[in-house]
Amino acid sequence: MGIGAVKYADLSTSAARDYKFDLDQMVSLNGDTSVYLQYAYARVRSIFGKAGDRTPVAHPELELAPAERALGLHLDGFAETVAEAAAEYAPHKLTAYLYQLASLYTTFYDQCPVVKPEPAREVAENRLFLCDLTARTLHQGMALLGIRTPERL
């Protein structure tokens, strides 16, 4: 996790900004750090152990809570962000996207029960779908940055 923290801190700084090496900030669980993203990923993965027989299924006909909608819309921008970051040699754009994704997921997790209290089956399946897509996006984004995503912390 320490190596990932330093990589993330390096990649999240725009080349046009001054660089400040602060190890305490790099390994912080709060804020724009790889540890925060890794924790978010592990948190998402832990939901699937609690989900029982429910599976992730998209139900596009459902009305979404504001936190679900915000998360879904942000997830939709992943490919565009990756393409932009690659074209401009600007990995900090990808790190900013991933940090915002983890923040939106935290809001979703706090406001939209996935497992307990148990929502209706279709709602739970749709929320599990958002969880699965979030986990896969965090994993892929971190992999592009060369940072591991542990299943548990």
Salt bridges, closest charged atoms under 4 A:
ASP53 OD2 - ARG121 NH2 3.72
GLU61 OE2 - HIS59 ND1 3.49
GLU68 OE2 - ARG127 NE 2.97
GLU84 OE2 - LYS93 NZ 2.86
GLU88 OE1 - LYS93 NZ 2.46
GLU125 OE1 - HIS59 NE2 2.72
GLU125 OE2 - ARG121 NE 3.56
ASP132 OD2 - ARG136 NE 3.11
GLU151 OE1 - ARG45 NE 3.24
